[in-house]
Amino acid sequence: MTDPSAERVVQTLNARGGTLAVAESCTGGLIGHLLTGVPGSSRCFRGGVIAYANAAKVALLGVPEALLRQHGGVSSAVAMAMAAGVRERLDADIGLAVTGIAGPSGGTPAKPVGLVYLALAGRDGRAVSSERIWTGDREANKAESAQAALRLIEEFLQASDK
């Protein structure tokens, strides 16, 4: 069974002739998995990069090391850089990124387990970011993050209709 949010994203992108690329950290490829579960996704989904380590964010997505030093790998600024980097590198209309702390460890008082940053970068220069804090276990946090990312794409696409 396909994911309803992923279906809507794929159908909307295909109807518009749009393309999407994803950069995933804490979701480990789950968003790409959900998108490619939809028949017809090959027309709009360019691919994804799982950049789990900060070094991968730099090497594969062009995230500046200074940005990582200043804000950390789990931050809005890094999510935005990841989204822009994957959009550019995979020549997509929209780049989506997610970075966070899925748990059960790795959190700090400033950045607790469940903290996730999502970001979108459009070819047209539009960009949005979102912060979420989940309270589930690792798998639940990953699933919630993937669903939130798909909803963010839907909202981004709906906003471009206006």
PyMOL commands that set and color helices and strands:
alter all, ss='L'
color gray80, all
select helices_A, chain A and resi 4-16+30-36+41-43+54-61+65-71+76-89+138-159
alter helices_A, ss='H'
color red, helices_A
select strands_A, chain A and resi 20-24+45-50+94-100+115-122+127-133
alter strands_A, ss='S'
color yellow, strands_A
deselect
rebuild
show_as cartoon
